[in-house]
Amino acid sequence: MSAPHENLHPETLAVAVGRPANEPDQPLNVPLVLASTYIAGGDLEYGRYGNPNWTAFEETLGALEGGRCLAFSSGQAATAAVLDLVPIGGRIVVPRHSYQGTLGQLTLGEGRGRFAVTKVDIADTGAVVAALDGAALLWIESPTNPALEVADIARLADAARSAGVLVVADNTFATPMLQKPLELGADIVLHSATKLISGHSDVIMGAVVTRDDALLAELTTRRSLHGAIPSPLEAYLALRGLRTLPLRLERAQQNAQELVRRFEGHGALTDIRYPGFGTILSVVLPDAATADAFVAATSLARHATSLGGVETTLERRRRWAGEAQTIPVGLVRISVGVEHVDDLHRDLGGALDAALRADVNGAADEPADQSIMKG
């Protein structure tokens, strides 16, 4: 692989790192290596221990986050490996509004007596710090999904360090282009690479990044023993997406900011939630029925879970039974894509107008049996 790149901007790192050697007849990209077994005597030996496509991806994301990266089969697999670091009976402090898959793993683990869980408002720094006494791990999600609360990562990490608490930061929404938790004091950064990192809604993959050699070794062991490895094709596609992350993020963020400006004061909305950065915004309509009418009226934006693709998607989050009851029933999360903002505004604004005209009263019935692990 290529030598380390120093003094380069993140936009350049995303393009330049993880390439084959700069020599005649070398390909520009690491070719897809479909191998379960390697000739003995080298570093790879077996496909569960390494793959050139993983390595290229890991070098690039690691350079962007400022640490060393491990690729996993999914964000959930990466989460499971991190949670496995918590000793039996340890306590985990987590945002009350978090990715449902994370909360689902915590609920299962707590129910089995594996660990205890304390939920906090991650934007209330004082309350989070107070909850750290005796904890084993602080899980930070910032911005949160789907409430979009922002944590003071630096202050929380400093307090956690003083209390001997491991800090994990889910950086899926912000990405290293907007926020670098390791530089702010986090011990581990976690990504669902499925989302903005890969960016094309065709990959399921996860990653962790750390500067701590001991943590890296422990997580590597867990990945190998549990078989939580990505396929070479997934890693190849994720790296291909990562190359354009700076461009995609810049365009989608500009679109999100402009949509927030244009939606301000719209009669169908009771609230607009946007932290000022990133590609995700949430709008709140008066009730579930009106929110469902809004979602159903779009044609360019697609009704789908997950987020971070080049296309705009949206969904009413409380349609999932596992969503926190403190999330309004009329909240619709919008993952803004890279389309022209005028087209997005025409589509979404027209759908809001239609929902307002419908003047539907009363909340829609909540689903009785939906999965708790949705995007």
C-alpha positions in Angstrom: 0.0 0.0 0.0 1.0 3.6 -0.3 3.1 5.4 2.3 1.5 7.6 4.9 0.4 11.0 3.6 1.3 14.0 5.7 0.2 17.6 5.6 -2.7 16.9 3.2 -6.2 18.3 3.5 -9.0 15.8 4.2 -10.4 16.2 0.7 -7.0 15.1 -0.7 -6.6 12.2 1.9 -10.0 10.8 0.8 -8.6 10.5 -2.8 -4.9 9.7 -2.2 -4.7 7.2 0.6 -5.1 3.5 0.2 -3.7 3.3 -3.3 -1.2 0.7 -4.7 2.5 1.8 -5.0 3.2 4.6 -7.4 5.1 2.4 -9.9 4.9 1.6 -13.6 2.1 -0.8 -14.5 0.5 -0.7 -11.0 -3.3 -0.2 -11.1 -4.6 3.1 -9.6 -7.0 1.2 -7.4 -6.5 -2.0 -5.3 -8.1 -4.7 -7.5 -10.9 -6.7 -6.0 -9.4 -9.7 -4.3 -11.8 -12.6 -3.9 -9.8 -15.0 -1.7 -10.6 -17.1 1.3 -7.0 -18.6 1.6 -3.5 -17.3 0.8 -0.2 -19.0 0.3 1.4 -19.5 3.8 4.4 -17.5 5.0 3.0 -14.0 4.8 0.7 -11.7 6.9 -2.7 -12.8 5.6 -2.8 -16.7 5.6 -6.7 -16.8 5.8 -9.5 -14.6 4.6 -10.9 -14.0 8.1 -7.7 -12.3 9.1 -7.1 -9.9 6.3 -7.8 -8.8 2.7 -6.2 -6.1 0.5 -9.5 -4.4 0.0 -10.1 -4.1 3.7 -6.6 -2.7 4.1 -7.1 0.0 1.5 -10.4 1.1 3.0 -8.9 1.0 6.5 -5.9 3.1 5.6 -8.1 5.8 4.1 -10.8 6.1 6.8 -8.1 5.8 9.4 -6.2 8.7 7.9 -9.3 10.8 7.8 -10.2 10.1 11.4 -6.6 10.3 12.7 -6.2 6.8 13.9 -6.1 3.1 12.9 -9.2 1.6 11.4 -10.8 -1.8 11.4 -13.6 -2.7 8.9 -16.5 -4.8 10.1 -19.3 -6.6 8.3 -21.8 -3.9 9.5 -22.2 -1.1 11.9 -24.0 -3.5 14.2 -21.1 -5.9 14.1 -18.8 -3.0 15.0 -21.1 -2.0 17.8 -21.2 -5.6 19.2 -17.4 -5.8 19.2 -17.2 -2.5 21.1 -19.8 -3.4 23.7 -18.0 -6.7 24.2 -15.2 -4.6 25.7 -17.4 -3.8 28.7 -16.8 -6.1 31.7 -19.7 -8.3 32.9 -22.0 -6.1 35.0 -20.4 -2.9 33.8 -22.6 0.1 33.2 -23.0 2.0 29.9 -24.1 5.6 29.6 -25.9 6.2 26.3 -28.0 8.9 24.7 -31.7 8.3 25.2 -32.1 9.2 21.5 -29.8 6.9 19.5 -29.7 4.6 16.6 -32.3 1.9 17.2 -29.8 -0.9 16.5 -27.5 0.4 19.3 -30.4 0.7 21.7 -31.6 -2.7 20.7 -28.3 -4.4 21.5 -28.2 -2.5 24.8 -31.7 -3.6 25.7 -30.9 -7.3 24.9 -27.6 -7.1 26.9 -29.2 -5.5 29.9 -32.1 -8.0 29.9 -29.6 -10.8 30.1 -27.7 -9.3 32.9 -24.7 -8.6 30.7 -24.4 -4.9 31.6 -26.5 -2.1 33.0 -27.6 0.9 30.9 -28.2 4.5 31.9 -29.9 6.7 29.3 -29.2 10.5 29.3 -29.9 13.6 27.3 -26.5 13.8 25.6 -26.9 17.6 25.0 -27.2 18.1 28.8 -23.5 18.0 29.6 -23.9 18.3 33.3 -26.4 15.4 33.5 -24.1 13.2 31.4 -21.1 14.0 33.6 -23.1 13.2 36.7 -24.0 9.8 35.3 -20.4 8.8 34.6 -19.6 7.9 38.2 -19.0 4.2 38.3 -19.7 3.7 34.6 -17.5 1.5 32.3 -18.4 3.1 29.0 -19.8 6.4 27.7 -21.5 6.0 24.3 -21.8 9.3 22.4 -23.9 9.8 19.3 -23.7 13.3 17.9 -25.8 14.5 16.3 -28.3 12.0 17.7 -30.6 9.9 15.5 -33.3 11.2 14.8 -33.6 14.1 17.3 -30.3 15.7 16.1 -29.0 16.8 19.5 -25.3 17.7 19.7 -22.9 16.6 22.4 -20.0 18.6 23.8 -17.6 15.7 22.9 -14.5 17.4 24.3 -16.0 18.2 27.7 -17.6 14.8 28.0 -14.4 13.0 27.0 -12.4 15.0 29.5 -14.8 14.1 32.3 -14.9 10.5 31.3 -11.1 10.3 31.2 -11.0 11.7 34.7 -13.5 9.0 35.8 -11.7 6.2 34.1 -14.6 5.7 31.6 -14.0 4.5 28.0 -15.5 6.9 25.4 -17.0 5.7 22.1 -18.3 8.2 19.6 -20.6 7.2 16.8 -19.6 9.6 14.0 -21.9 8.3 11.3 -23.9 11.5 10.8 -21.0 14.0 10.9 -18.2 11.9 9.3 -14.6 12.9 9.8 -15.2 15.7 7.3 -17.1 17.7 9.9 -16.0 16.2 13.3 -13.0 14.2 14.5 -13.9 12.7 17.9 -10.4 11.2 18.5 -9.0 14.7 18.4 -11.7 15.7 20.9 -10.7 13.0 23.3 -12.7 9.9 22.4 -11.1 6.5 22.6 -12.9 4.9 19.8 -14.8 6.2 16.8 -17.5 4.1 15.2 -19.2 4.3 11.8 -22.0 2.7 10.0 -20.1 2.8 6.7 -23.4 1.8 5.1 -24.4 5.4 5.2 -22.5 8.5 4.2 -19.1 6.8 4.0 -20.2 4.5 1.1 -22.9 6.9 0.1 -24.8 4.9 -2.6 -27.2 2.7 -0.7 -25.6 -0.4 -2.0 -23.2 -1.5 0.9 -23.6 -2.8 4.4 -20.4 -2.3 6.4 -19.1 -0.9 9.6 -15.8 0.4 11.0 -14.1 1.5 14.2 -11.1 3.8 14.5 -8.8 4.2 17.5 -5.3 5.5 18.4 -4.9 2.9 21.3 -2.9 -0.1 20.3 -4.3 -2.3 23.0 -7.9 -1.4 22.0 -7.1 -2.1 18.4 -5.7 -5.5 19.3 -8.7 -6.4 21.3 -11.1 -5.3 18.6 -9.1 -7.2 16.0 -9.3 -10.4 18.0 -13.1 -10.0 18.4 -13.5 -9.4 14.7 -11.5 -12.5 13.8 -13.0 -14.8 16.3 -16.6 -13.7 15.8 -16.2 -13.7 12.0 -17.6 -10.1 11.8 -15.7 -9.4 8.6 -16.8 -7.5 5.5 -16.7 -9.1 2.1 -14.0 -7.8 -0.3 -16.6 -6.4 -2.6 -18.3 -4.4 0.2 -14.9 -3.0 1.2 -14.1 -2.2 -2.5 -17.4 -0.4 -2.9 -17.2 1.4 0.4 -13.7 2.8 -0.5 -15.0 3.8 -3.9 -17.8 5.8 -2.1 -15.4 7.2 0.4 -13.3 8.8 -2.4 -16.2 11.2 -3.1 -17.4 11.8 0.5 -16.1 15.4 0.6 -17.9 16.3 -2.6 -21.1 14.5 -1.7 -21.2 15.9 1.8 -20.6 19.4 0.7 -23.4 19.4 -1.8 -25.9 17.6 0.4 -25.1 19.8 3.4 -25.7 22.9 1.3 -29.0 21.4 0.2 -30.0 20.6 3.8 -29.2 24.1 5.0 -31.1 25.7 2.1 -34.1 23.5 2.7 -34.2 24.5 6.4 -34.1 28.1 5.3 -37.0 27.7 2.8 -39.1 25.6 5.2 -38.9 28.0 8.1 -42.4 29.2 9.0 -44.2 26.6 6.8 -47.7 26.1 8.2 -47.5 22.4 8.1 -44.6 22.2 10.5 -44.5 22.6 14.2 -40.7 22.3 14.4 -37.6 21.9 12.3 -34.6 20.2 13.8 -31.2 20.8 12.3 -27.9 21.2 14.1 -26.4 23.6 11.6 -24.2 21.0 9.9 -24.6 17.7 8.1 -27.0 16.2 5.7 -29.8 15.1 8.0 -32.7 17.2 9.2 -35.9 16.3 10.9 -39.3 18.1 10.5 -42.2 17.7 12.9 -45.8 17.8 11.7 -48.8 18.0 14.0 -49.6 14.3 14.2 -48.8 10.9 12.6 -51.5 11.1 10.0 -50.3 14.4 8.7 -46.7 13.2 8.7 -47.7 10.1 6.8 -49.6 12.2 4.2 -46.4 14.3 3.7 -44.2 11.2 3.2 -46.8 9.7 0.8 -47.0 12.9 -1.3 -43.3 13.0 -2.3 -42.2 11.7 -5.7 -38.5 12.7 -6.0 -37.6 11.9 -2.3 -38.0 8.2 -1.6 -39.8 6.8 1.4 -37.1 4.5 2.9 -35.2 3.9 6.1 -31.5 4.3 6.4 -29.7 7.4 5.2 -26.6 9.0 3.7 -27.1 8.1 0.0 -26.8 10.4 -3.0 -30.6 10.2 -3.2 -32.9 12.0 -0.7 -34.9 9.7 1.5 -37.4 10.3 4.3 -39.5 8.4 6.8 -41.7 9.0 9.9 -39.5 7.5 12.6 -42.3 6.6 15.1 -43.7 4.1 12.6 -41.1 1.8 14.2 -42.3 0.5 17.6 -38.7 0.6 19.0 -38.3 4.4 18.5 -38.1 6.4 21.7 -41.5 7.6 23.0 -39.9 11.1 23.5 -39.7 11.4 19.7 -42.8 13.2 18.4 -45.2 10.9 16.5 -45.1 13.5 13.6 -41.3 13.7 13.3 -40.1 12.9 9.8 -36.3 12.4 9.3 -35.0 13.6 6.0 -31.7 12.4 4.6 -30.9 15.1 2.1 -29.1 14.0 -1.1 -27.2 15.7 -3.9 -30.1 16.6 -6.2 -30.6 20.2 -7.3 -32.1 22.0 -4.3 -34.8 23.6 -6.4 -36.1 20.2 -7.4 -36.0 19.0 -3.8 -37.8 22.0 -2.6 -40.5 21.7 -5.2 -41.0 18.0 -4.3 -40.8 18.3 -0.5 -42.5 21.7 -0.3 -45.3 20.5 -2.5 -45.7 17.5 -0.3 -45.9 19.7 2.8 -48.5 21.9 1.1 -50.5 18.7 0.3 -50.3 17.5 3.9 -51.4 20.9 5.1 -54.4 21.0 2.7 -55.4 17.5 3.7 -56.0 18.9 7.2 -56.0 15.4 8.7 -56.8 15.3 12.4 -55.8 12.6 14.9 -52.7 10.5 15.2 -52.2 7.4 13.1 -52.1 4.0 14.9 -48.7 3.0 16.0 -47.4 -0.3 14.6 -47.8 -3.2 16.9 -44.8 -5.4 16.0 -42.1 -3.7 14.1 -38.4 -4.4 14.4 -36.4 -2.4 16.9 -33.4 -2.3 14.7 -34.1 0.1 11.9 -31.9 2.7 10.3 
